[in-house]
């Protein structure tokens, strides 16, 4: 349960970072389209979240080597990154492009829809430990 709570705390920080990046990228003097801005904002949040998950959420499952950390980053980016980027692009394309919803509402819906899936992917794949010690 502690992993799920910490995952969501990190997710809220990542969400704020992603939201700020999305706003800046879509409201600058030379704005990106909402799909490109969404992809860039999501990747920034994914990288930020990885660092915090590695150091805090799953601190009970430390990497033994830099190589292991790099493998975790690749697995996290492939799983959480792919779900977040592809999921957000699909949802944003459908909700904004097809249904005409405001970007903010579509964005909240997109992030929420991807987050539960991402927790299980992170816990079971990116930060999976063969033998997790349970103290108590």
HUURSUL-V357233 format. One record per backbone hydrogen bond with DSSP energy under -0.5 kcal/mol. CO is the residue of the C=O (numbers start at 0). NH is the residue of the N-H. Records with the same first field share a line. If there is no record, write none. Layout:
BEGIN
CO=NH ; NH
END
This chain:
BEGIN
0=4
1=5
2=6
3=7
4=8
5=9
6=10
7=11
8=12
9=13
10=14
11=15
12=16
13=17
14=18
15=19
16=20
17=21
18=22
19=23
20=24
21=25
22=26
23=27
24=31
27=30
32=36
33=37
34=38
35=39
36=40
37=41
38=42
39=43
40=44
41=45
42=46
43=47
44=48
45=49
46=50
47=51
48=52
49=53
50=54
51=55 ; 56
52=57
55=58
57=60
64=68
65=69
66=70
67=71
68=72
69=73
70=74
71=75
72=76
73=77
74=78
75=79 ; 80
76=81
78=82
79=83
80=84
81=85 ; 86
82=86
83=87
84=88
85=89
86=90
87=91
88=92
89=93
90=94
91=95 ; 96
92=97
93=97 ; 98
94=100
95=99
101=105
102=106
103=107
104=108
105=109
106=110
107=111
108=112
109=113
110=114
111=115
113=117
114=118
115=119
116=120
117=121
118=122
119=123
120=124 ; 125
121=126
124=127
129=131
130=132
132=134
END
